[in-house]
Amino acid sequence: MDWKEFLKPTKGKIISALVLTLILVPFVKTEMQIMCITEPCNPLVIHRPLLLGLLSISEIVGVSSGYLIAGSVISYLITCLFSWFRK
């Protein structure tokens, strides 16, 4: 198998990479309130995967595009690697 065949997009690879990205890549920024005793605290911004961001009580602040792009590329390469080992 050469590199062109290894990186060639198929429906299965794209869907698998999309699922991996949505489940594992922490690209959703959520805001957590911290309880301080003596003074007001600034909220803590945490990056979470999409499913955890939607299931949490905290407010979604935004999307980190850098994490999303890098995570999508890495997820696609992992999917290509899995499909290469299956053959």
Secondary structure, DSSP 8 states (H G I E B T S, - for coil): --HHHHH---HHHHHHHHHHHHHH---EEEEE----SSS----EEEEE-HHHHHHSSSEEEEE-HHHHHHHHHHHHHHHHHHHHHH-
